[in-house]
């Protein structure tokens, strides 16, 4: 059996799969997020404590406990965890949607070493969500903590280190530190210019590598017998795991994974004709494929915001909002919603952007607002699809999974906006299933990716409505135009807000 520890943005889960990919046990705990102005943080020590709790509960049955042979870890990417020599975090994790490192990203763009790096690899970008700008921020604003840090890790790496005392990361997580998978090296000249010691970045291994056994201390915490050997398999971050867990295995197949954030990625076996720097073009050497796409800042997180704002007292909030949205016509009777509550990542990369309802009229009600939010989820993913297809890659099918896939109306809206069939994946835990698939290929449960993805089942296929497709194509152009018009105004607003308000720290249970 394989145990998956899956750290998401709002919870940590332990899932046990048997060798056939059947889920035997799933246990979760919520994790807290702390907001302070531009800063978004979580506590790595909370991850570890709750990770131990969910693993211990997942293996409490004797049959499961004696059968678990492998563990792998997956989590969100681009969340910086600085740790000391004992593997303990020296500060909170700077999360992927954190925007404090905007000045450092701008500084990075001006460096000749970075410009040379971009010339070699157009996929490299100076975004505050990535790891090097965050390290630069820490170096400037928290010099004592910076000096205490022995390693800068992702959440995957942190949890694996605590399990095994081994420091390691995978190729795709390492790219968030500007690791070059072709040269198999970090950008030495850039790191030297920034005075960031290269030895503080984790050693890199391929996805599927066997890291080693868990430590005696970890076995004691979980109550595993001391003489049992449990090995850790290196997989990768959640969006990539969910890509494989969605059943994608052939040319032009895409997955839309909508949890707290949403991501769209497509599989291709050929190098893209053109490189669009708004999205990621990643090569996965163990499967010899390219994975093209990216993630936005909010997907299911928008629905949680809607629930907190408008349906706090409803017993069944998701059913209530879906039913209300159904009562509004496509296009929300003329309302466009820009879903940038935390700024936006791919493909806009705009940290100053914010949410906007455009086109409000006196006749509009809550149901039109909710419909517009639902439609914005589809528009934001369709923008990613446009960027993918601009590279000469045709998206044939879209496999839809994650929490938002439980809302049938959103699936229909996406099919209508995309103009393509949307296949609803039966397994909700596609991230964990993908981690199982990657680990299973590594230990030869499966001979190939094609064989492994046969365990992924489709529960329903949603067909686009031709009339709605035509309407949505027009509203989509308006959606993009509204953002472009507001883009310079966002910067003025950001400056005014920073001068006018002192932002207190706010704890939220759910992004």
C-alpha positions in Angstrom: 0.0 0.0 0.0 1.0 3.6 -0.6 0.2 6.5 1.8 -0.2 10.0 0.3 0.3 13.0 2.5 -1.4 15.8 0.6 -1.0 19.4 1.9 -3.4 21.8 0.2 -4.0 25.4 0.8 -6.9 24.8 3.2 -6.3 21.3 4.6 -3.8 18.5 5.0 -4.9 14.9 4.1 -3.6 11.4 4.4 -5.0 8.9 1.9 -4.1 5.3 1.7 -4.4 3.4 -1.7 -4.0 -0.3 -2.3 -2.0 -1.6 -5.3 -5.1 -1.3 -7.6 -5.5 2.4 -6.8 -8.5 1.9 -4.6 -8.8 4.4 -1.8 -8.9 2.6 1.5 -8.8 5.5 4.0 -8.9 9.3 3.9 -8.4 11.6 6.9 -8.1 15.4 6.8 -7.5 18.4 9.1 -8.0 22.1 8.2 -5.0 24.4 8.2 -5.1 28.1 9.1 -4.1 30.9 6.8 -3.0 34.4 8.1 -3.4 37.5 6.0 -1.7 40.8 6.7 -2.0 43.3 3.9 0.0 41.9 1.0 1.3 39.0 3.1 -0.3 35.5 3.1 1.3 33.0 5.5 0.8 29.5 7.0 2.6 27.8 9.9 4.8 24.9 8.8 4.9 23.5 12.3 1.0 23.3 12.2 1.4 21.3 8.9 3.8 18.9 10.7 1.6 18.5 13.8 -1.6 17.9 11.8 0.3 15.7 9.3 1.3 13.4 12.1 -2.3 13.4 13.3 -3.8 12.4 9.9 -1.2 9.8 9.1 -1.6 8.2 12.6 -5.4 8.1 12.1 -5.2 6.8 8.5 -3.1 3.8 9.6 -4.8 3.0 12.9 -6.4 -0.2 11.5 -3.9 -3.0 11.9 -4.4 -4.3 8.4 -3.5 -0.9 6.9 -0.7 -0.3 9.3 1.1 -3.5 8.5 0.6 -3.1 4.7 1.8 0.5 4.1 5.2 0.2 2.5 5.6 3.6 0.8 4.9 7.2 1.5 4.9 10.2 -0.8 4.2 13.9 -0.2 2.5 16.5 -2.4 1.6 20.1 -1.7 1.2 23.5 -3.2 4.3 24.9 -5.0 6.0 28.2 -4.6 5.4 28.4 -0.9 8.8 29.3 0.8 9.7 27.4 4.0 13.0 28.5 5.6 14.4 25.8 7.9 17.3 25.5 10.3 19.8 22.6 10.5 17.3 20.6 12.6 14.6 20.9 9.9 12.5 23.2 12.0 10.9 26.2 10.3 12.5 29.5 11.4 9.5 31.6 10.3 6.0 31.2 8.8 5.8 29.9 5.2 5.4 32.7 2.6 2.5 31.3 0.5 2.2 31.3 -3.3 -0.4 34.1 -3.3 1.7 36.3 -1.1 2.6 39.6 -2.8 5.2 41.2 -0.5 8.1 40.5 -2.9 6.9 42.7 -5.7 9.8 45.2 -5.2 12.3 42.3 -5.2 10.8 40.9 -8.4 11.2 44.3 -10.0 14.8 44.5 -8.8 15.4 41.1 -10.3 14.3 42.1 -13.7 17.0 44.8 -13.9 19.9 42.4 -13.1 22.1 41.5 -16.0 22.5 37.9 -14.6 18.7 37.5 -14.7 18.4 39.0 -18.1 21.0 36.5 -19.4 19.0 33.7 -17.7 15.8 34.8 -19.5 17.6 34.8 -22.9 18.6 31.2 -22.3 15.2 30.1 -21.0 12.2 32.3 -21.9 10.2 30.3 -19.3 12.0 32.1 -16.5 10.0 35.0 -15.1 10.4 37.5 -12.3 7.2 37.0 -10.4 6.8 37.7 -6.6 5.0 34.3 -6.3 8.3 32.5 -7.1 11.0 31.5 -4.6 14.0 33.7 -5.4 12.1 37.0 -5.0 10.7 35.7 -1.6 14.2 34.8 -0.5 15.4 38.3 -1.5 12.6 39.8 0.6 13.6 37.8 3.6 17.3 38.7 3.1 16.4 42.4 3.2 13.6 42.5 5.8 14.4 39.5 8.1 18.2 39.3 8.0 18.5 37.5 11.3 16.1 34.8 10.2 17.9 34.7 6.8 21.2 34.0 8.6 19.5 31.2 10.7 18.2 29.4 7.6 20.2 26.4 6.4 17.8 25.4 3.6 15.0 27.1 1.6 12.4 24.4 0.9 9.0 23.9 -0.6 6.3 22.4 1.6 6.9 18.9 0.0 10.6 19.2 0.8 10.0 20.4 4.4 7.6 17.4 5.2 9.9 14.9 3.6 12.9 16.3 5.5 11.0 15.9 8.8 10.1 12.3 7.9 13.6 11.2 6.7 16.2 13.9 7.7 17.0 14.0 4.0 17.0 17.3 2.0 15.8 16.9 -1.5 13.4 18.3 -4.1 12.0 17.2 -7.5 12.8 18.8 -10.8 9.5 20.7 -11.2 9.5 22.1 -7.7 13.2 23.1 -8.3 12.1 25.2 -11.3 10.4 27.6 -8.9 14.0 28.4 -7.8 15.0 28.8 -11.5 16.6 25.4 -11.7 17.5 24.5 -15.3 16.4 20.9 -15.9 18.5 20.7 -19.1 21.7 21.8 -17.5 20.7 20.2 -14.2 21.8 23.2 -12.2 20.7 26.2 -10.3 21.6 29.7 -11.7 25.0 30.0 -10.1 25.8 33.5 -11.4 22.4 34.9 -10.4 22.6 33.4 -6.9 26.2 34.8 -6.5 25.0 38.3 -7.6 22.2 38.1 -5.0 24.5 36.7 -2.3 22.2 33.7 -1.8 24.4 30.7 -1.0 23.6 27.9 -3.6 24.0 25.3 -0.8 20.8 26.7 0.8 18.8 25.3 -2.1 17.8 21.6 -2.0 19.5 19.0 -4.1 17.4 17.9 -7.0 16.3 14.4 -8.1 13.9 13.1 -10.7 10.2 12.4 -10.0 9.8 8.8 -8.9 13.2 8.6 -7.1 13.3 6.6 -4.0 14.5 9.0 -1.3 15.1 6.5 1.5 13.4 5.1 4.6 11.5 7.2 7.1 13.4 7.9 10.4 13.1 6.0 13.6 11.6 9.1 15.2 8.9 9.3 12.6 8.0 5.7 13.0 7.7 6.2 16.7 5.4 9.2 16.2 3.1 7.1 14.0 3.5 3.9 16.1 5.0 1.9 13.3 7.2 -1.0 14.5 10.8 0.0 14.7 12.0 -2.8 12.5 9.5 -1.9 9.7 11.1 -0.3 6.6 8.9 2.3 5.0 10.3 4.1 2.0 9.6 7.6 0.7 9.1 8.1 -3.0 9.6 11.6 -4.5 6.7 12.9 -6.5 6.0 16.6 -7.1 3.6 19.5 -6.3 -0.2 19.2 -6.3 -1.1 20.8 -9.7 1.2 18.3 -11.5 0.1 15.4 -9.5 -3.5 16.3 -10.2 -2.6 16.5 -13.9 -1.7 12.8 -13.8 -4.5 12.0 -11.4 -7.1 13.4 -13.9 -6.2 10.6 -16.3 -4.3 12.7 -18.9 -1.9 10.5 -20.9 -2.3 11.4 -24.6 -1.5 14.3 -27.0 -3.8 17.3 -26.5 -5.5 16.1 -23.4 -5.9 18.7 -20.7 -6.9 18.8 -17.1 -8.7 21.6 -15.3 -8.2 21.1 -11.6 -10.2 23.5 -9.5 -9.6 23.4 -5.8 -8.9 26.6 -3.9 -7.0 27.7 -7.0 -7.6 26.5 -10.5 -5.0 25.2 -13.0 -5.1 24.2 -16.6 -2.4 22.0 -18.1 -2.2 20.1 -21.4 0.0 17.1 -22.3 2.1 17.2 -25.5 4.9 15.0 -26.7 6.4 17.6 -29.0 8.3 20.7 -28.0 6.0 23.7 -28.6 6.4 25.8 -31.8 6.5 29.0 -29.8 7.0 29.8 -26.1 4.4 31.9 -24.4 6.1 33.4 -21.2 2.7 34.0 -19.6 2.4 30.2 -18.8 4.8 27.4 -17.9 6.4 25.0 -20.4 7.8 22.1 -18.3 9.5 19.0 -19.5 9.0 15.9 -17.4 12.0 13.6 -18.3 10.7 10.4 -16.6 7.6 10.3 -18.9 9.3 12.2 -21.8 6.4 14.7 -22.1 5.9 18.4 -22.0 3.3 19.8 -19.6 2.0 23.2 -20.7 -0.1 25.6 -18.6 -0.4 27.3 -15.3 -2.5 28.2 -12.3 -4.6 31.3 -11.3 -4.9 32.7 -7.8 -8.5 31.7 -7.0 -10.8 29.0 -8.3 -12.8 27.3 -5.6 -11.6 30.0 -3.3 -14.1 32.3 -5.1 -17.0 30.0 -4.2 -15.8 30.0 -0.6 -15.8 33.8 -0.7 -19.3 33.8 -2.1 -20.4 31.5 0.7 -18.9 33.7 3.4 -20.4 36.9 2.0 -23.8 35.8 0.9 -24.7 32.3 2.2 -23.2 32.3 5.7 -26.5 31.2 7.3 -27.6 28.7 4.7 -27.6 25.0 5.7 -26.7 23.9 2.2 -24.9 26.9 0.7 -23.4 25.3 -2.4 -26.8 24.0 -3.5 -28.4 27.4 -2.7 -25.9 29.3 -4.8 -26.1 26.9 -7.7 -29.9 27.0 -7.8 -29.9 30.8 -7.7 -27.3 31.0 -10.5 -29.5 28.8 -12.6 -32.3 31.3 -12.4 -30.1 33.9 -14.1 -29.6 33.8 -17.9 -26.1 33.1 -19.4 -24.1 36.3 -19.2 -25.7 37.2 -15.9 -28.0 39.8 -17.5 -25.0 41.8 -18.5 -22.8 41.5 -15.4 -19.1 40.7 -15.8 -17.1 39.7 -12.7 -13.3 40.0 -12.6 -12.2 37.3 -10.1 -8.9 38.8 -9.0 -9.5 38.9 -5.2 -5.8 38.1 -4.5 -4.4 39.6 -7.7 -3.8 37.2 -10.5 -1.1 34.7 -11.6 -1.2 33.0 -15.0 -1.7 34.3 -17.6 -2.0 38.0 -16.4 0.7 38.1 -13.6 -0.8 41.2 -12.1 -0.4 41.5 -8.3 -2.4 44.8 -8.2 -5.5 43.5 -9.9 -8.7 43.2 -7.8 -12.2 41.9 -8.1 -14.8 43.9 -9.9 -18.5 43.6 -10.7 -19.0 45.4 -14.0 -22.4 46.3 -15.4 -24.6 46.5 -12.3 -28.2 47.7 -12.9 -31.0 48.5 -10.5 -32.9 45.3 -11.7 -30.0 43.0 -10.8 -30.2 40.7 -7.7 -28.0 38.3 -5.9 -28.6 35.5 -8.4 -27.1 37.6 -11.2 -24.0 38.3 -9.1 -23.6 34.6 -8.3 -24.0 33.7 -12.0 -21.3 36.2 -12.9 -18.9 34.7 -10.3 -19.6 31.2 -11.7 -18.9 32.5 -15.2 -15.7 34.2 -14.2 -14.3 30.8 -13.2 -14.8 29.6 -16.7 -13.4 32.8 -18.3 -10.2 32.7 -16.2 -9.5 29.1 -17.3 -10.3 29.9 -20.9 -7.7 32.7 -20.9 -5.1 30.0 -19.9 -6.4 27.8 -22.7 -5.9 30.7 -25.2 -2.3 31.1 -24.0 -1.7 27.3 -24.4 -3.1 27.2 -27.9 -1.0 30.3 -28.9 2.0 27.9 -28.7 0.6 25.8 -31.5 -0.9 23.2 -29.2 -4.5 22.1 -29.8 -6.5 21.3 -26.7 -8.7 18.3 -27.7 -10.5 17.4 -24.4 -10.7 18.8 -20.9 -10.9 16.6 -17.8 -12.4 18.5 -14.9 -11.8 17.7 -11.3 -11.5 19.2 -7.8 -14.1 20.8 -5.5 -15.7 22.9 -8.3 -16.3 19.8 -10.4 -19.0 18.9 -7.8 -21.1 21.9 -9.0 -22.7 20.8 -12.3 -23.6 24.2 -13.5 -20.0 25.3 -13.4 -19.1 22.3 -15.5 -21.8 23.3 -18.1 -20.6 26.9 -18.1 -17.1 25.8 -18.7 -18.1 23.5 -21.6 -20.1 26.4 -23.1 -17.2 28.9 -22.8 -14.5 26.4 -24.0 -16.6 25.1 -26.8 -15.4 21.6 -25.9 -16.6 18.5 -24.1 -15.8 18.6 -20.4 -15.2 15.2 -18.8 -16.0 15.0 -15.1 -13.5 12.8 -13.3 -15.0 10.4 -10.9 -12.3 10.6 -8.2 -12.4 13.8 -6.2 -8.9 13.4 -4.8 -7.1 13.7 -8.2 -4.0 15.2 -6.6 -3.6 12.2 -4.3 -4.5 9.8 -7.1 -1.8 11.4 -9.3 0.8 11.1 -6.5 -0.2 7.4 -6.3 0.1 7.0 -10.1 3.6 8.5 -10.1 4.7 6.5 -7.1 3.1 3.4 -8.6 5.1 3.8 -11.9 8.2 4.2 -9.9 7.8 0.9 -7.9 6.5 -0.9 -11.1 2.9 -1.3 -10.1 2.3 0.0 -13.7 4.5 -0.4 -16.8 3.6 3.0 -18.3 1.7 6.2 -17.8 -0.9 4.9 -20.3 -1.5 1.8 -18.2 -1.5 3.7 -14.9 -4.2 6.2 -16.0 -6.6 3.5 -16.9 -7.5 3.4 -13.2 -9.0 7.0 -13.6 -12.7 6.9 -14.4 -15.0 9.5 -16.0 -18.4 9.8 -14.3 -20.0 12.1 -16.9 -19.4 14.0 -20.1 -20.8 17.6 -20.4 -21.6 18.7 -23.9 -21.4 22.4 -24.8 -24.6 24.3 -25.8 -24.1 25.9 -29.2 -26.3 29.0 -28.4 -24.4 29.7 -25.2 -21.1 29.3 -26.9 -21.8 32.2 -29.2 -23.0 34.4 -26.4 -20.1 33.6 -24.1 -17.5 34.3 -26.9 -18.8 37.9 -27.0 -18.9 38.3 -23.2 -15.4 36.8 -22.9 -14.0 39.6 -25.1 -15.7 42.1 -22.9 -14.3 40.4 -19.8 -10.8 40.8 -21.2 -11.4 44.4 -22.3 -12.7 45.5 -18.9 -9.5 44.2 -17.3 -7.3 46.0 -19.8 -9.2 49.3 -19.2 -8.9 49.0 -15.5 -5.2 47.9 -15.4 -3.7 51.3 -14.9 -6.4 52.2 -12.3 -5.5 49.2 -10.2 -2.1 50.7 -9.5 -3.6 54.0 -8.3 -5.9 52.1 -6.0 -3.1 50.0 -4.6 -1.1 53.1 -3.8 -4.1 54.8 -2.1 -4.9 51.7 0.0 -1.3 51.3 1.2 -1.3 55.0 2.3 -4.8 55.0 3.9 -5.1 51.8 5.8 -3.2 49.8 8.4 -4.0 46.2 7.7 -4.4 44.0 10.7 -3.5 40.3 10.7 -6.6 38.2 9.9 -6.8 34.5 10.3 -9.0 32.7 7.8 -9.8 29.0 7.9 -10.3 28.8 4.1 -8.8 30.7 1.2 
